[in-house]
């Protein structure tokens, strides 16, 4: 399921009881595939992002077990407003 852009969060009564809503900051949606000897960061469209994020790839290469992690990668600096 893809997120939809909205100007504001939905009212609490519009959500099922066990759901929550949160704002999505701008970032790269990526999936990390990691196992000993193989590290790959992939975009939602399937593009290889591994070379664009060498620090994340290096940290993942130290894992001793296989992992698949889906998330959003953010780059935060003093030039941007806080999340």
N, C-alpha and C positions, 0 to 999 in steps of 0.2 A: 504494500500500500504506500502511495506517495503522499507526502504532506501537501496541503493546500494553503495558499497564501490567504491570510485574513487580516483585517485591520485591528481586531481585538479578539481576546479569548471568548469562547462561548460562555453563556451564563451557566452556573453550576447545575441548575435544574435541567439543562438541555443534555447533560451527559448521563449515561447509565451510572448507577451507584458506585460501581467499582472502577470507573475510569477517571483519569485525570488528564488535564491539558497543560501544555507548557509551550512557551515561546521557543522557536527554533532560530538560533543565531546563524548567520551566514557561515558556511564552511564547506568542506569537501566531504560528501558522503562516500564512505569507502568500506571495503571489507578487507580485513587482514587475514591471510592464510599463512600460518606459521607451523613448521615442524622442523626438527633437526635437519639441517641441510637445505631447506627450502623456505624462503620468505617471499611473499608477494602481497602488495597492496593493490587492490583493483577498484576502479570506479564502478558506479552503478551501471554504467553503459559497457563495462568490460575492459576499459582502457587500463593499462599497467601504470600505476602511480608510484611504484617502488622507488625509482630513481629521483622522484620529486621530493621524497621524504626520507632521506638517508638516515637521519637520527632514529626515526621510528623503526626502520628496517634493521638497523644495528641493534637496537634494544630487543626487538623480537627475536633476533638470531641467538640471543642468550637464553631463550626459553628451553627447558629440557623436555617439554611435552608438547604435543600438537594442540593447536588452538585455531579457532575461527572466530573472529571478532567483527561485528558489524557496528558502525558508528559514524559520527561526524567529527572530522578533524578541524580544529580552529587554530587560527594564528592570531594571538592577541598582542597588541602593542599599546604603548602610551598614546598613540595617535588616534586610537579608536575609543569610543565611549564604552564604559564598562557594561558587561552583560547584565 
